[in-house]
Amino acid sequence: MEKKIWGVAMAVGAMVGAGLMAAGPAVAQPCGNAVVAGNGGGRCDSPPGPDGMFTRCDTVYVLGFGGTNCYQVPVGTP
């Protein structure tokens, strides 16, 4: 069971890492979340402020465990 959890975590990490390396400048995106059988997650961005910064919230769940992390994204961040 523990090997399966680590395998899922490594696969999610690889997908996230690949997405970050190929990303262009950050742009606020609409919300998109999906959780199926306790696994999944998504990303939700607030509307940009007058200075172009926005709040991004990333949600991840693996086997029912996880949570949400929100942070400010400055203008021009890749």
N, C-alpha and C positions, 0 to 999 in steps of 0.2 A: 504494500500500500504506500509506504514512504517513497519508494522509487518512482511510483506513478505520480505522486505529488511533485517531486523534484523534476520529473520529465515535463509535466505540464508547465511548471514555473519557468523552466529553461526555454521551452517553446514560446511562451508569452514574452519572455525577455528578449529572445532573438527577434521576434516580430516587431517589438517596440524599438529595439536598437536599429533595425534595418529601416524603419520608418523615420527615425530621427536623423539618420545619416543622409537620407535622400530628400529631406525636407527643405523647402525654400523658406522665405521670410514668413513669420507667423501671421495669419489672418484669422479673424474671428469666424468660427464656423457654427452652424446650427447644432442643436443638441442631437445626440444619437447614442442611445444606451440599449443594451440587450442582455438579459440574464436568463439562461436556460439551465435548469437542473442545478442551480447554485453556481454556475460558471458564466463568466462574461464580464461586461462592463461597457464603458464608453467615454465620450468626451463631450463637454458642454462649455461653450464660451458665452460670456456676457457681451452685450453690445459695447463697441469701443467708446471710450471717453473722448473728451475734446482734444486730448493730447495723443490719441491713438492707442493708448494702453487699454488692455482688457483683462478680465479675470477668466482663467481657464480652470475647469474642474475635471480631473481624470478619475474614473471609477473602475476598479478591478475587483472581481470576485472569482476565487478558485475554490471549489468544493464548499461553497457557502461562507468562506472566510474572505475578508477584504475590507474595502472601504473607499472613501473619496478623499482626494487631495486637491485643494484649490490654491492657486497662486497667480500673481500678477505677471502678465507677459508684456515686456517693453516693446516699443516700436522697433522694427528691424531685426528682431530676434529670429534666427534661423530655426 
